[in-house]
């Protein structure tokens, strides 16, 4: 991988980076509270003239002390600048306030991950998502997704959808270009792909296969769009290897789904896809792979997201490299017939056919 083959930092810069890591939780919470409290917005609104600690404290009804320690932390983070006792907004502060990717990631890390990541070491040792106990006693987060607190659900779905929403319009023509009529959507989540498909292709009929709790959410969304006659629902636990997948579909579609499983589980799922498809059928997979990203920061985000799976989601999956993932495809009896990188923010689309 081109980004990670050489150490580009000087010794001084490396030690500086180590301090950012050491204070990582402090840095994160300071930035989040500066954003959520309204302090950064007040600083931004003050423009070039800036604003004093006293003025911020008065307008937000916060203590002088509280505003001072937060803004001084913000100086070190590059969120704000200080000249003549007045604070102005830095470039990083602007992105913390306004960048959708930053907002989505920050909310996901705090609302979904923060407490559970305290148990990362134990999760690694035991191979289980020990941090999930912060929310409930389910085997994986997916069984409990519909029961999570509302603000946690909101951050989870916002994160999940953010990385697919911009990709769906781009891949719809790729998926349906050969006249697909019947599509099995495994792990259909809230029904976003099914809705997008039905609106894009008037002839397609979709079956969503997912956990019962997830299907209830999808059903409601699809009813709201008046598409119930175009979509069927099949409640299953994908991890039950005795479950055979239904036949008769042109394409089996999975979007940001297989990263929720271990390598052995991915192979099991794909083998059942193999058994369900005719010889000319295809499995079409949309996934982000950290080793196929255009920018290093995109690879970084995916690598760190893997630890959500380790500590909270299921304890055994991750955001995979393409090398690891493509081996699973091959082990299940498929070969990659078509591959398209850099779709939307971070996605790769692969079309798999049975290996002859």
C-alpha positions as CSV (number, residue, x, y, z in Angstrom):
1,X,0.0,0.0,0.0
2,X,1.6,3.3,-1.1
3,X,0.6,5.2,2.0
4,X,2.1,2.9,4.6
5,X,5.3,1.5,3.1
6,X,7.7,4.2,4.5
7,X,8.0,6.2,7.7
8,X,7.7,9.8,6.5
9,X,8.0,11.6,9.9
10,X,11.2,13.0,11.4
11,X,11.9,11.9,15.0
12,X,10.6,15.2,16.3
13,X,7.3,14.9,14.3
14,X,6.9,11.3,15.3
15,X,7.2,12.2,19.0
16,X,4.7,15.0,18.5
17,X,2.3,12.6,16.8
18,X,2.7,10.3,19.8
19,X,1.5,13.1,22.1
20,X,-1.6,13.5,20.0
21,X,-2.3,9.8,20.4
22,X,-1.6,9.9,24.2
23,X,-4.1,12.7,24.6
24,X,-6.5,11.4,22.0
25,X,-9.6,11.0,24.2
26,X,-9.0,14.4,25.7
27,X,-8.6,16.0,22.3
28,X,-11.8,14.3,21.0
29,X,-14.0,15.4,23.9
30,X,-12.6,19.0,23.9
31,X,-13.4,19.4,20.2
32,X,-16.8,17.8,20.6
33,X,-17.8,20.0,23.6
34,X,-16.5,23.2,21.8
35,X,-18.8,22.3,18.9
36,X,-21.8,21.2,20.9
37,X,-21.7,24.0,23.4
38,X,-21.9,26.6,20.8
39,X,-18.5,28.1,21.6
40,X,-17.0,27.4,18.1
41,X,-20.1,28.9,16.4
42,X,-19.8,32.1,18.5
43,X,-16.1,32.4,17.6
44,X,-17.0,31.9,13.9
45,X,-19.7,34.5,14.1
46,X,-17.3,37.0,15.5
47,X,-15.4,37.0,12.2
48,X,-12.1,38.7,11.9
49,X,-12.6,40.9,15.0
50,X,-12.7,37.9,17.3
51,X,-14.3,37.4,20.6
52,X,-13.1,37.3,24.2
53,X,-13.6,34.6,26.9
54,X,-15.7,37.0,28.8
55,X,-18.0,37.6,25.9
56,X,-18.4,33.9,25.1
57,X,-19.1,33.1,28.8
58,X,-21.8,35.8,29.0
59,X,-23.6,34.9,25.8
60,X,-23.7,31.2,26.5
61,X,-24.2,31.5,30.2
62,X,-21.2,29.4,30.9
63,X,-18.5,29.9,33.5
64,X,-15.4,31.9,32.6
65,X,-13.3,29.0,33.8
66,X,-15.1,26.5,31.6
67,X,-14.9,28.6,28.5
68,X,-11.2,29.3,29.2
69,X,-10.0,25.7,29.5
70,X,-12.0,24.7,26.4
71,X,-10.7,27.5,24.2
72,X,-7.1,27.0,25.5
73,X,-7.4,23.4,24.5
74,X,-8.8,24.5,21.2
75,X,-5.7,26.6,20.6
76,X,-3.5,23.5,20.8
77,X,-5.9,21.6,18.4
78,X,-5.8,24.4,15.8
79,X,-9.6,24.9,16.2
80,X,-9.1,28.6,17.2
81,X,-6.5,31.3,17.0
82,X,-5.7,34.0,19.7
83,X,-4.6,37.5,19.0
84,X,-4.8,40.4,21.5
85,X,-7.0,38.3,23.9
86,X,-9.6,37.6,21.1
87,X,-10.3,34.3,19.6
88,X,-11.0,33.7,15.9
89,X,-11.8,30.4,14.1
90,X,-9.0,28.3,12.6
91,X,-9.4,26.2,9.5
92,X,-9.7,23.0,11.5
93,X,-12.4,24.6,13.6
94,X,-14.3,25.3,10.4
95,X,-14.3,21.7,9.4
96,X,-15.3,20.5,12.8
97,X,-18.3,22.8,12.6
98,X,-19.3,22.3,9.0
99,X,-17.7,19.2,7.3
100,X,-20.4,16.5,7.0
101,X,-17.8,13.7,7.1
102,X,-16.2,15.1,10.3
103,X,-19.7,15.6,11.9
104,X,-20.8,12.1,11.0
105,X,-17.6,10.5,12.2
106,X,-17.5,12.5,15.5
107,X,-21.1,11.6,16.3
108,X,-20.6,8.0,15.5
109,X,-17.5,7.7,17.6
110,X,-19.1,9.5,20.6
111,X,-22.6,8.1,20.6
112,X,-21.9,4.5,19.4
113,X,-18.3,3.8,20.2
114,X,-16.8,5.9,23.0
115,X,-17.7,3.9,26.1
116,X,-17.5,0.5,24.4
117,X,-14.0,1.1,23.2
118,X,-12.8,1.1,26.8
119,X,-13.1,-2.7,26.5
120,X,-11.1,-3.0,23.3
121,X,-8.2,-4.9,25.0
122,X,-10.7,-7.4,26.5
123,X,-12.5,-7.7,23.1
124,X,-9.2,-8.5,21.4
125,X,-8.3,-11.1,24.1
126,X,-11.6,-12.9,24.0
127,X,-12.6,-12.4,20.4
128,X,-16.0,-11.0,21.4
129,X,-17.5,-7.5,21.3
130,X,-17.2,-6.9,25.1
131,X,-18.0,-3.2,24.7
132,X,-21.5,-4.0,23.5
133,X,-22.5,-4.5,27.1
134,X,-22.7,-0.7,27.4
135,X,-26.0,-1.0,25.4
136,X,-27.3,-4.5,26.0
137,X,-26.7,-8.3,26.1
138,X,-27.1,-9.2,22.4
139,X,-24.6,-11.4,20.7
140,X,-24.0,-8.7,18.1
141,X,-25.1,-5.1,17.8
142,X,-27.3,-6.0,14.8
143,X,-29.8,-7.9,16.9
144,X,-30.2,-4.9,19.2
145,X,-30.0,-2.1,16.6
146,X,-33.7,-1.4,16.7
147,X,-33.5,-1.2,20.5
148,X,-30.6,1.2,20.9
149,X,-31.4,4.7,22.3
150,X,-32.8,7.0,19.7
151,X,-29.7,9.3,19.5
152,X,-27.4,6.2,19.2
153,X,-29.5,4.8,16.4
154,X,-29.4,8.2,14.7
155,X,-25.7,8.4,14.8
156,X,-25.3,4.7,13.7
157,X,-27.6,5.1,10.7
158,X,-26.1,8.5,9.7
159,X,-22.7,6.9,9.7
160,X,-23.8,3.8,7.7
161,X,-25.8,5.8,5.2
162,X,-23.2,8.6,4.7
163,X,-20.8,6.2,3.0
164,X,-23.3,4.7,0.7
165,X,-25.8,7.5,-0.2
166,X,-23.4,9.2,-2.6
167,X,-22.5,5.9,-4.2
168,X,-25.9,4.5,-4.9
169,X,-26.8,6.9,-7.7
170,X,-23.5,6.1,-9.4
171,X,-23.8,2.3,-9.2
172,X,-27.5,1.9,-10.0
173,X,-26.7,2.1,-13.8
174,X,-23.9,-0.4,-13.4
175,X,-26.1,-2.9,-11.6
176,X,-29.1,-2.7,-13.8
177,X,-27.4,-2.1,-17.2
178,X,-28.1,-5.7,-18.4
179,X,-31.8,-5.8,-17.6
180,X,-31.9,-7.2,-14.2
181,X,-35.5,-8.2,-13.2
182,X,-35.1,-10.0,-9.9
183,X,-32.7,-8.9,-7.2
184,X,-32.0,-10.3,-3.8
185,X,-30.8,-7.6,-1.4
186,X,-29.0,-9.3,1.5
187,X,-28.7,-7.1,4.5
188,X,-31.1,-4.5,3.1
189,X,-30.9,-2.4,6.3
190,X,-33.5,0.4,6.2
191,X,-34.5,-0.4,2.6
192,X,-32.5,2.5,1.0
193,X,-31.1,0.3,-1.9
194,X,-34.5,-1.3,-2.5
195,X,-36.2,2.1,-2.7
196,X,-33.4,3.5,-5.0
197,X,-33.6,0.4,-7.2
198,X,-37.4,0.5,-7.6
199,X,-37.3,4.2,-8.5
200,X,-34.5,3.7,-11.0
201,X,-35.7,0.5,-12.7
202,X,-39.5,0.2,-13.2
203,X,-39.2,-3.5,-14.0
204,X,-37.2,-4.8,-11.1
205,X,-38.6,-6.7,-8.2
206,X,-36.5,-6.8,-5.0
207,X,-36.5,-9.2,-2.1
208,X,-34.8,-8.0,1.1
209,X,-33.3,-10.6,3.3
210,X,-32.3,-9.5,6.8
211,X,-32.9,-9.8,10.5
212,X,-36.6,-9.4,11.6
213,X,-35.9,-6.1,13.5
214,X,-34.2,-4.6,10.5
215,X,-37.0,-5.7,8.1
216,X,-39.6,-3.9,10.2
217,X,-37.8,-0.6,9.7
218,X,-37.4,-1.4,5.9
219,X,-41.1,-2.3,5.6
220,X,-42.2,1.0,7.1
221,X,-39.9,3.0,4.8
222,X,-41.0,1.2,1.7
223,X,-44.7,1.6,2.6
224,X,-44.1,5.3,3.0
225,X,-42.7,5.4,-0.6
226,X,-45.7,3.4,-1.9
227,X,-43.4,0.6,-3.1
228,X,-44.7,-2.4,-1.2
229,X,-45.9,-4.1,-4.3
230,X,-42.3,-4.1,-5.7
231,X,-40.5,-5.4,-2.6
232,X,-40.8,-8.7,-0.7
233,X,-39.2,-9.4,2.8
234,X,-37.5,-12.5,4.0
235,X,-36.6,-12.6,7.7
236,X,-33.5,-14.7,8.4
237,X,-30.4,-14.9,10.6
238,X,-27.6,-15.0,8.0
239,X,-25.3,-16.6,10.5
240,X,-27.4,-19.7,10.6
241,X,-25.6,-21.8,8.1
242,X,-28.5,-24.1,7.7
243,X,-30.4,-21.3,6.0
244,X,-30.4,-21.8,2.3
245,X,-30.8,-18.7,0.1
246,X,-33.7,-18.5,-2.3
247,X,-33.2,-19.2,-5.9
248,X,-34.4,-17.5,-9.1
249,X,-32.6,-14.2,-8.8
250,X,-30.5,-12.5,-11.6
251,X,-28.4,-10.7,-9.0
252,X,-27.6,-11.0,-5.3
253,X,-26.7,-7.6,-4.0
254,X,-24.8,-6.8,-0.8
255,X,-23.8,-3.2,0.1
256,X,-21.6,-2.6,3.2
257,X,-22.8,-5.9,4.5
258,X,-20.0,-8.4,4.4
259,X,-17.7,-6.3,6.4
260,X,-20.0,-7.2,9.3
261,X,-18.7,-10.8,9.3
262,X,-15.5,-12.7,9.9
263,X,-13.6,-14.2,6.9
264,X,-15.1,-17.7,7.6
265,X,-18.6,-16.2,7.8
266,X,-18.1,-14.3,4.5
267,X,-17.0,-17.5,2.8
268,X,-20.1,-19.3,4.2
269,X,-22.4,-16.5,3.0
270,X,-20.9,-16.4,-0.5
271,X,-21.0,-20.2,-0.8
272,X,-24.7,-20.1,-0.1
273,X,-25.0,-17.3,-2.8
274,X,-23.1,-19.7,-5.1
275,X,-25.7,-22.5,-4.5
276,X,-28.6,-20.1,-5.0
277,X,-27.5,-18.6,-8.3
278,X,-27.8,-20.0,-11.8
279,X,-24.6,-20.3,-13.8
280,X,-25.1,-16.9,-15.4
281,X,-26.2,-15.1,-12.2
282,X,-24.0,-12.6,-10.4
283,X,-23.1,-11.5,-6.9
284,X,-22.6,-7.7,-6.8
285,X,-20.8,-6.3,-3.8
286,X,-20.3,-2.6,-2.8
287,X,-17.6,-2.2,-0.1
288,X,-14.9,0.2,0.9
289,X,-11.4,-1.4,1.1
290,X,-8.8,0.6,3.0
291,X,-6.0,-0.4,0.6
292,X,-7.9,0.9,-2.5
293,X,-8.4,4.5,-1.4
294,X,-7.2,7.5,-3.3
295,X,-6.3,9.5,-0.2
296,X,-4.5,8.4,3.0
297,X,-7.1,10.0,5.3
298,X,-9.8,7.8,3.7
299,X,-7.7,4.7,4.5
300,X,-7.1,6.0,8.0
301,X,-10.9,6.4,8.6
302,X,-11.6,2.9,7.5
303,X,-8.7,1.4,9.5
304,X,-10.0,3.1,12.7
305,X,-13.6,2.1,12.0
306,X,-12.5,-1.6,12.1
307,X,-12.2,-1.2,15.9
308,X,-15.9,-0.5,16.2
309,X,-16.5,-4.0,14.9
310,X,-14.0,-5.4,17.3
311,X,-15.3,-3.8,20.5
312,X,-19.0,-3.3,19.8
313,X,-20.4,-4.8,16.6
314,X,-19.4,-8.5,16.7
315,X,-15.8,-9.0,17.8
316,X,-14.6,-10.6,14.6
317,X,-15.0,-8.4,11.5
318,X,-13.5,-5.2,10.1
319,X,-13.2,-2.9,7.2
320,X,-11.2,-5.3,5.1
321,X,-8.3,-4.8,2.7
322,X,-9.1,-6.0,-0.8
323,X,-6.4,-8.7,-0.5
324,X,-8.2,-10.4,2.4
325,X,-11.7,-9.9,1.0
326,X,-10.9,-11.0,-2.5
327,X,-9.5,-14.3,-1.1
328,X,-12.8,-14.9,0.5
329,X,-14.5,-14.4,-2.8
330,X,-12.2,-16.9,-4.4
331,X,-12.5,-19.4,-1.6
332,X,-16.3,-19.4,-2.1
333,X,-15.9,-20.4,-5.8
334,X,-16.3,-17.0,-7.4
335,X,-14.1,-14.9,-9.6
336,X,-14.3,-11.1,-10.0
337,X,-15.6,-10.3,-13.5
338,X,-15.7,-6.6,-13.1
339,X,-14.2,-4.1,-10.6
340,X,-14.7,-0.4,-10.3
341,X,-12.8,1.7,-7.7
342,X,-13.3,5.2,-6.3
343,X,-17.1,5.3,-6.4
344,X,-18.4,8.2,-4.3
345,X,-16.5,8.8,-1.1
346,X,-14.7,5.4,-0.7
347,X,-16.5,2.5,-2.4
348,X,-15.5,-0.3,-4.7
349,X,-18.0,-2.2,-6.8
350,X,-17.2,-5.8,-7.7
351,X,-19.3,-8.1,-9.9
352,X,-18.6,-11.8,-9.1
353,X,-19.4,-14.8,-11.3
354,X,-19.1,-18.5,-10.8
355,X,-15.6,-19.7,-11.5
356,X,-15.5,-22.3,-14.3
